[in-house]
Amino acid sequence: MARSGGRWLVEVHDNIDGLEAEWSALVGQHNATPFQSYGFMHLFIRQLLANGADAPVVALVRSQDGRPVALFVMLRSRQFGLRWLRTDARPIDFCSPVFDSSLAQDDLRDIVQAVLVTIPGVDLLYCNRMPERFEGGLNPFVRLSNAARLRLSAWKIELAGRSAQDLAAARPAKFRANLRRSTKNLAQAHRRDFSLAMGSEIDSADIAAFRDLRTTSTEEKGRKDILSQDEWSNIYLSLLNGEGGSCQGWLSKLEADGEPIAYLFGIRVGRCIVATLTASKLGPWKHYSPGLQLFSETIEHFRAAGYDCFDLSIGDMDYKRRFGCEEIPLHDALFPKTLAGRVYYLFWRLKVAVRARLKPLAEARASKDKGAKSA
């Protein structure tokens, strides 16, 4: 473990074993997402090492009194001839560092510089897919001048203090009517059942059926299935088998006459829910919209159980808007350390400026195309 002094005490680790107490003291739904939980990160790093990858660089920052105030989980990479530290990786939807919410804005920049000074052999620190806000309020890190808005967004439904009628009223009338019709038609033609299990209560038969359906449905849609990728699938299987500690996997299911026609997988930390992987049958089942029915049932299940939010994660699919989700802008940020890093940072700012100009054009084109299809 390397350690640097100064106003901020930076400890550098190659794992998070032994840091659970500090993690629990610092990380919560007010300043992080379930992907920054100790349980999820422990599974991620375990899988990373099993893949034969380099160990992560974990920076734990403390104040002078020893209190943990920031956490960075980073991976080393080389790109464009430069040495990078990155917070993003394939199975992590949101990749923000974690900061104590009492810190001032200037403290955040100072902490980043302290981390960069402490870690040798680095030109740049890149933080990607950071949400603009958490359940506790705005994410101050994305307010730094080094941050920029991504073209991609996340989508979330606030559940706390809302009734089922409130959630339904936030959805377009046409969508509500179509969903009611699909639900009624399925219930009239088949015995319709919904169920949800969490952690160790998830049945092994359902895990196998979910994997099979996920493989089939992603192939039919021409998409890649992360559950079929050896380098990351064990993270999800561990969550499904109840091995995530503070981060619990959950699996909901929609059945017709005892046959699963849709599954939805996600994770839970505290009172926050994230939905990440879907699988539904197409063919003769498609006109029932089983995936949308399952989303609706799952959202209502967690609302009735008293959870705070249901996060549909990253991706600008139309169905997220139709469910009445709130758009959560995503940001990235780049911090140079060396002269070479500063030169690349100037190029990146130019790219960010172009990205900012293209985003409204892309949104206008998507809106026009959607209007033409519905006409």
Residue pairs with C-beta under 8 A, 6 or more apart in sequence:
1 11
1 12
1 13
2 11
2 12
2 118
2 119
3 9
3 10
3 11
3 12
3 118
4 10
4 12
4 114
4 117
4 118
6 114
7 64
7 110
7 114
8 61
8 62
8 63
8 69
8 70
8 110
8 111
8 114
9 61
9 62
9 63
9 64
9 66
10 59
10 60
10 61
10 62
10 114
10 115
10 117
10 118
11 59
11 60
11 61
11 62
12 57
12 58
12 59
12 118
12 119
13 19
13 58
13 59
13 60
14 55
14 56
14 57
14 58
15 45
15 55
15 56
15 58
16 23
16 38
16 41
16 42
16 45
16 58
16 73
19 38
19 58
19 60
20 38
22 60
22 68
22 71
23 37
23 38
23 41
23 71
24 38
24 246
25 67
25 68
26 68
26 69
26 70
26 71
26 98
26 100
27 36
27 37
27 38
27 71
27 98
28 136
28 270
29 134
29 135
29 136
29 269
29 270
29 271
29 272
29 308
30 101
30 134
30 135
30 136
30 137
31 98
31 99
31 100
31 101
31 134
31 136
31 139
32 96
32 98
32 134
33 93
33 94
33 96
33 131
33 134
33 272
33 274
33 311
34 40
34 247
34 267
34 268
34 269
34 270
34 272
34 274
35 41
35 92
35 93
35 94
35 95
35 267
35 274
36 71
36 73
36 94
36 96
36 98
37 246
37 247
37 269
38 245
38 246
38 247
39 244
39 245
39 246
39 247
39 248
39 269
40 92
40 239
40 244
40 247
40 267
40 269
41 73
42 244
42 245
43 235
43 238
43 239
43 243
43 244
43 247
44 89
44 91
44 92
44 235
45 56
45 73
47 91
47 231
47 232
47 234
47 235
48 55
48 56
48 75
48 89
49 55
50 234
51 231
53 75
54 75
54 76
56 73
56 74
56 75
57 72
57 73
57 74
57 75
57 76
57 85
57 119
58 71
58 72
58 73
58 74
59 70
59 71
59 72
59 74
59 115
59 118
59 119
60 68
60 70
60 71
61 68
61 69
61 70
61 71
61 72
61 111
61 114
61 115
62 68
62 69
63 69
67 100
68 100
69 99
69 100
69 103
69 107
69 111
70 97
70 98
70 99
70 100
70 103
70 111
70 115
71 97
71 98
72 85
72 87
72 97
72 115
73 87
73 97
74 85
74 86
74 87
74 125
75 85
75 86
75 87
75 89
76 83
76 84
76 85
76 86
76 122
77 84
77 86
78 84
80 344
81 340
82 123
82 124
82 340
82 341
82 344
83 121
83 122
83 123
83 124
84 122
84 123
84 124
84 125
84 126
85 119
85 122
85 124
85 125
85 126
86 125
86 126
86 127
86 128
87 95
87 96
87 97
87 126
87 127
87 128
88 95
88 126
88 127
88 128
88 129
89 95
90 226
90 231
90 232
91 226
91 232
91 235
91 236
92 129
93 129
93 154
93 274
93 276
93 313
93 314
94 129
94 130
94 131
94 154
94 314
95 127
95 128
95 129
95 130
96 127
96 129
96 130
96 131
96 139
96 141
97 127
97 141
99 108
99 111
99 140
99 141
101 136
101 137
103 111
103 140
105 140
105 143
105 144
108 140
108 141
108 144
109 144
109 146
112 125
112 335
113 335
115 125
116 122
116 125
116 335
116 337
117 337
122 337
122 338
123 336
123 337
123 338
123 340
123 341
123 344
124 334
124 335
124 336
124 337
124 341
124 344
124 345
125 334
125 335
125 337
126 332
126 333
126 334
126 335
127 141
127 147
127 332
127 333
127 334
127 335
128 150
128 332
129 150
129 152
129 314
129 330
129 332
130 139
130 141
130 142
130 147
130 330
130 331
130 332
130 333
131 139
131 142
131 154
131 328
131 329
131 330
131 331
132 138
132 139
132 142
132 328
132 329
132 330
132 331
133 139
133 328
135 272
135 308
135 309
139 331
141 147
141 333
142 331
142 333
144 333
146 333
146 334
146 335
147 331
147 332
147 333
148 331
148 332
148 333
148 352
148 355
148 356
149 329
149 330
149 331
149 355
149 356
149 359
150 329
150 330
150 331
150 332
150 355
151 355
151 358
151 359
151 362
152 314
152 315
152 316
152 330
153 314
153 316
153 327
153 328
153 329
153 330
154 311
154 312
154 313
154 314
154 315
154 327
154 328
154 330
155 311
155 312
155 313
155 315
155 316
155 320
155 321
155 325
155 326
155 327
155 328
156 309
156 310
156 311
156 312
156 325
156 326
156 328
157 167
157 299
157 309
157 310
157 311
157 312
157 323
157 324
157 325
157 326
158 308
158 309
158 326
159 167
159 299
159 302
159 303
159 307
159 308
159 309
159 310
160 271
160 307
160 308
160 309
162 303
164 300
164 303
164 304
167 299
167 300
167 303
167 324
168 176
170 324
171 179
171 322
171 323
171 324
172 322
175 322
175 323
178 289
179 289
179 292
179 293
179 296
182 287
182 288
182 289
182 292
182 293
183 192
183 293
183 296
185 287
185 288
186 192
186 256
186 288
186 290
186 293
189 256
190 256
190 257
191 255
191 256
191 257
191 258
192 254
192 255
192 256
193 254
193 255
193 258
194 252
194 253
194 254
194 255
194 294
194 297
194 301
195 252
195 253
195 255
196 250
196 251
196 252
196 253
196 298
196 301
197 203
197 206
197 250
197 251
198 248
198 249
198 250
198 251
198 268
199 242
199 244
199 248
199 249
199 250
200 241
200 242
201 242
202 240
202 241
202 242
202 249
202 250
202 251
206 251
206 253
206 260
206 263
207 237
207 240
207 241
207 251
209 260
209 263
210 240
210 251
210 253
210 260
210 263
210 265
210 279
211 227
213 260
213 262
213 263
213 279
213 280
213 281
214 225
214 227
214 228
214 263
214 277
214 278
214 279
215 225
215 227
215 228
216 279
217 278
217 279
217 280
217 281
217 282
218 224
218 225
218 228
218 279
219 225
220 282
226 232
226 233
226 236
226 277
227 233
227 236
227 237
227 277
236 249
236 265
236 277
238 244
238 249
239 247
239 248
239 249
239 267
240 249
240 251
240 265
241 249
242 248
242 249
244 267
246 269
247 267
247 268
247 269
248 267
248 268
248 269
249 265
249 266
249 267
249 268
250 265
250 266
250 267
250 268
250 273
251 263
251 264
251 265
252 263
252 264
252 294
252 297
252 298
252 301
253 260
253 262
253 263
253 264
253 294
254 260
254 261
254 262
254 263
254 290
254 293
254 294
254 297
255 261
256 285
256 288
256 290
261 280
261 281
261 285
261 288
261 290
262 278
262 279
262 280
262 281
262 290
262 291
262 293
262 294
263 278
263 279
263 280
263 294
264 275
264 277
264 278
264 279
264 291
264 294
264 295
264 298
265 275
265 276
265 277
265 278
266 273
266 274
266 275
266 276
266 277
267 273
267 274
267 276
268 274
268 307
270 308
271 306
271 307
271 308
271 309
272 307
272 308
272 309
272 311
273 302
273 307
273 309
273 310
273 311
274 311
274 313
275 295
275 298
275 310
275 311
275 312
275 313
276 313
278 291
280 290
280 291
280 294
281 290
292 319
295 319
295 323
296 323
298 310
299 310
299 323
302 310
303 310
312 320
312 323
312 325
314 330
318 370
321 327
334 345
334 348
335 345
336 342
336 344
336 345
